[in-house]
Amino acid sequence: MNMEGPVSDRFVNIFRETIKSVDSSGNIVVVKTLSGCANAAGEAIDSLGFPHVIGSVAGDNTLMIVIDDADNTPKFLKEFNEMLG
């Protein structure tokens, strides 16, 4: 993951304050956020450069993250949850 000072702190705060739940199936991770916050969460995921993330698609309150291989999903979730604290 690529954490760069104040910008990364801002993104981590976005996660902590807006994410309601995280679930996964295979190589897809679904993140539920407060209404209107999924785009910011998606931008944070993209900007932080998590390994194995192909990309993300955001709606109003739901973010779908695509992982390159289902075997890498647990690694992503571990790192993601550690970041959330």
Backbone as CSV, one residue per row, in Angstrom:
resi,resn,N_x,N_y,N_z,CA_x,CA_y,CA_z,C_x,C_y,C_z
1,MET,0.849,-1.165,0.000,0.000,0.000,0.000,0.896,1.230,0.000
2,ASN,0.483,2.265,-0.697,1.265,3.482,-0.854,0.688,4.583,0.023
3,MET,1.277,4.803,1.206,0.787,5.830,2.125,1.739,7.016,2.065
4,GLU,1.209,8.197,1.724,2.055,9.371,1.571,1.579,10.514,2.455
5,GLY,2.013,10.549,3.696,1.784,11.671,4.596,0.356,12.131,4.751
6,PRO,0.139,13.470,4.720,-1.173,14.045,5.016,-2.288,13.578,4.082
7,VAL,-1.956,13.332,2.819,-2.988,12.863,1.890,-3.504,11.512,2.338
8,SER,-2.612,10.607,2.696,-3.048,9.281,3.131,-3.825,9.370,4.437
9,ASP,-3.431,10.257,5.337,-4.168,10.438,6.591,-5.605,10.866,6.315
10,ARG,-5.768,11.741,5.355,-7.098,12.202,4.980,-7.947,11.048,4.466
11,PHE,-7.365,10.195,3.617,-8.093,9.058,3.071,-8.455,8.049,4.162
12,VAL,-7.541,7.812,5.073,-7.826,6.882,6.169,-8.974,7.417,7.014
13,ASN,-8.978,8.717,7.262,-10.081,9.316,8.028,-11.407,9.174,7.296
14,ILE,-11.385,9.304,5.969,-12.609,9.101,5.181,-13.140,7.699,5.432
15,PHE,-12.254,6.710,5.387,-12.670,5.329,5.636,-13.288,5.185,7.012
16,ARG,-12.566,5.601,7.999,-13.007,5.391,9.378,-14.352,6.037,9.666
17,GLU,-14.611,7.168,9.065,-15.828,7.913,9.363,-17.025,7.516,8.508
18,THR,-16.795,6.872,7.387,-17.915,6.637,6.468,-18.261,5.175,6.214
19,ILE,-17.362,4.243,6.487,-17.622,2.840,6.157,-18.500,2.193,7.212
20,LYS,-19.581,1.559,6.739,-20.513,0.879,7.630,-20.271,-0.625,7.687
21,SER,-19.927,-1.255,6.541,-19.687,-2.698,6.530,-18.840,-3.075,5.329
22,VAL,-18.202,-4.248,5.448,-17.366,-4.793,4.378,-17.681,-6.275,4.276
23,ASP,-17.920,-6.756,3.042,-18.180,-8.174,2.814,-17.525,-8.569,1.501
24,SER,-17.328,-9.868,1.312,-16.682,-10.300,0.075,-17.245,-11.625,-0.405
25,SER,-17.064,-11.859,-1.699,-17.395,-13.125,-2.339,-16.412,-13.313,-3.481
26,GLY,-15.591,-14.359,-3.380,-14.592,-14.580,-4.427,-13.627,-13.423,-4.498
27,ASN,-13.494,-12.836,-5.680,-12.565,-11.717,-5.850,-13.258,-10.354,-5.809
28,ILE,-14.489,-10.319,-5.311,-15.253,-9.068,-5.203,-15.406,-8.692,-3.737
29,VAL,-15.100,-7.437,-3.416,-15.308,-6.910,-2.071,-16.354,-5.804,-2.182
30,VAL,-17.367,-5.852,-1.326,-18.417,-4.838,-1.322,-18.328,-4.064,-0.014
31,VAL,-18.208,-2.749,-0.145,-18.100,-1.864,1.009,-19.349,-0.991,1.042
32,LYS,-20.058,-1.023,2.160,-21.219,-0.152,2.356,-20.766,1.073,3.129
33,THR,-21.172,2.254,2.648,-20.783,3.510,3.285,-22.025,4.306,3.668
34,LEU,-21.805,5.397,4.350,-22.882,6.349,4.568,-23.334,6.876,3.208
35,SER,-24.551,7.322,3.120,-25.095,7.816,1.862,-24.214,8.936,1.294
36,GLY,-23.871,8.795,0.018,-23.090,9.804,-0.681,-21.586,9.703,-0.501
37,CYS,-21.111,8.687,0.201,-19.681,8.601,0.529,-18.916,7.541,-0.248
38,ALA,-19.582,6.746,-1.053,-18.889,5.655,-1.740,-17.854,6.164,-2.739
39,ASN,-18.135,7.270,-3.415,-17.160,7.801,-4.375,-15.869,8.211,-3.690
40,ALA,-15.968,8.854,-2.532,-14.768,9.248,-1.792,-13.996,8.017,-1.324
41,ALA,-14.708,7.000,-0.878,-14.051,5.759,-0.452,-13.343,5.093,-1.636
42,GLY,-13.969,5.101,-2.800,-13.357,4.536,-4.000,-12.111,5.296,-4.411
43,GLU,-12.165,6.602,-4.331,-10.996,7.427,-4.654,-9.862,7.114,-3.679
44,ALA,-10.205,6.928,-2.424,-9.192,6.595,-1.427,-8.549,5.245,-1.736
45,ILE,-9.361,4.245,-2.064,-8.828,2.916,-2.412,-7.866,3.044,-3.592
46,ASP,-8.291,3.750,-4.623,-7.457,3.910,-5.815,-6.164,4.669,-5.491
47,SER,-6.250,5.700,-4.680,-5.091,6.538,-4.371,-4.089,5.857,-3.452
48,LEU,-4.566,4.981,-2.578,-3.673,4.318,-1.636,-2.876,3.186,-2.275
49,GLY,-3.274,2.750,-3.451,-2.498,1.766,-4.183,-2.400,0.406,-3.523
50,PHE,-3.520,-0.097,-3.026,-3.531,-1.440,-2.443,-3.061,-2.452,-3.487
51,PRO,-2.159,-3.378,-3.095,-1.763,-4.421,-4.034,-2.946,-5.328,-4.361
52,HIS,-2.964,-5.851,-5.553,-3.955,-6.815,-6.029,-5.316,-6.196,-6.373
53,VAL,-5.495,-4.887,-6.204,-6.765,-4.251,-6.562,-6.716,-3.867,-8.037
54,ILE,-7.654,-4.421,-8.810,-7.748,-4.087,-10.236,-8.432,-2.738,-10.402
55,GLY,-9.491,-2.511,-9.626,-10.219,-1.260,-9.709,-11.430,-1.280,-8.809
56,SER,-12.151,-0.166,-8.830,-13.349,-0.056,-8.003,-14.433,0.700,-8.770
57,VAL,-15.671,0.403,-8.396,-16.837,1.081,-8.975,-17.707,1.527,-7.811
58,ALA,-18.080,2.813,-7.812,-18.836,3.357,-6.689,-20.197,3.865,-7.117
59,GLY,-21.157,3.617,-6.261,-22.481,4.210,-6.392,-22.625,5.263,-5.313
60,ASP,-23.831,5.432,-4.800,-24.084,6.422,-3.762,-23.554,5.967,-2.406
61,ASN,-23.897,4.732,-2.031,-23.499,4.231,-0.719,-22.852,2.840,-0.779
62,THR,-22.482,2.405,-1.961,-21.882,1.079,-2.126,-20.673,1.168,-3.052
63,LEU,-19.603,0.519,-2.626,-18.369,0.476,-3.398,-18.048,-0.981,-3.689
64,MET,-17.814,-1.315,-4.949,-17.402,-2.657,-5.333,-15.936,-2.593,-5.728
65,ILE,-15.131,-3.437,-5.090,-13.693,-3.495,-5.359,-13.404,-4.852,-5.988
66,VAL,-12.683,-4.852,-7.101,-12.330,-6.096,-7.787,-10.868,-6.407,-7.494
67,ILE,-10.646,-7.605,-6.943,-9.304,-8.080,-6.617,-8.843,-8.983,-7.760
68,ASP,-7.538,-8.996,-8.053,-7.031,-9.732,-9.214,-7.257,-11.237,-9.135
69,ASP,-7.319,-11.812,-7.944,-7.514,-13.254,-7.787,-8.186,-13.502,-6.444
70,ALA,-9.125,-14.423,-6.409,-9.846,-14.714,-5.164,-8.896,-15.100,-4.035
71,ASP,-7.758,-15.713,-4.357,-6.779,-16.083,-3.329,-6.163,-14.862,-2.645
72,ASN,-6.207,-13.707,-3.297,-5.642,-12.484,-2.725,-6.665,-11.664,-1.936
73,THR,-7.917,-12.043,-1.979,-8.952,-11.294,-1.261,-8.702,-11.264,0.245
74,PRO,-8.377,-12.396,0.883,-8.109,-12.326,2.332,-6.942,-11.393,2.686
75,LYS,-5.921,-11.347,1.843,-4.790,-10.444,2.076,-5.254,-8.994,2.020
76,PHE,-6.059,-8.688,1.005,-6.583,-7.328,0.879,-7.437,-6.969,2.089
77,LEU,-8.348,-7.868,2.478,-9.239,-7.591,3.603,-8.460,-7.382,4.898
78,LYS,-7.411,-8.150,5.105,-6.588,-8.002,6.312,-5.956,-6.617,6.344
79,GLU,-5.344,-6.221,5.242,-4.697,-4.910,5.168,-5.723,-3.782,5.287
80,PHE,-6.857,-3.952,4.629,-7.936,-2.955,4.665,-8.448,-2.783,6.087
81,ASN,-8.721,-3.904,6.771,-9.247,-3.832,8.140,-8.215,-3.290,9.115
82,GLU,-6.944,-3.595,8.906,-5.890,-3.025,9.750,-5.838,-1.513,9.596
83,MET,-6.040,-1.044,8.386,-6.034,0.398,8.146,-7.209,1.073,8.857
84,LEU,-8.344,0.388,8.882,-9.521,0.956,9.535,-9.355,1.024,11.055
85,GLY,-8.462,0.183,11.574,-8.205,0.199,13.015,-9.223,-0.554,13.735
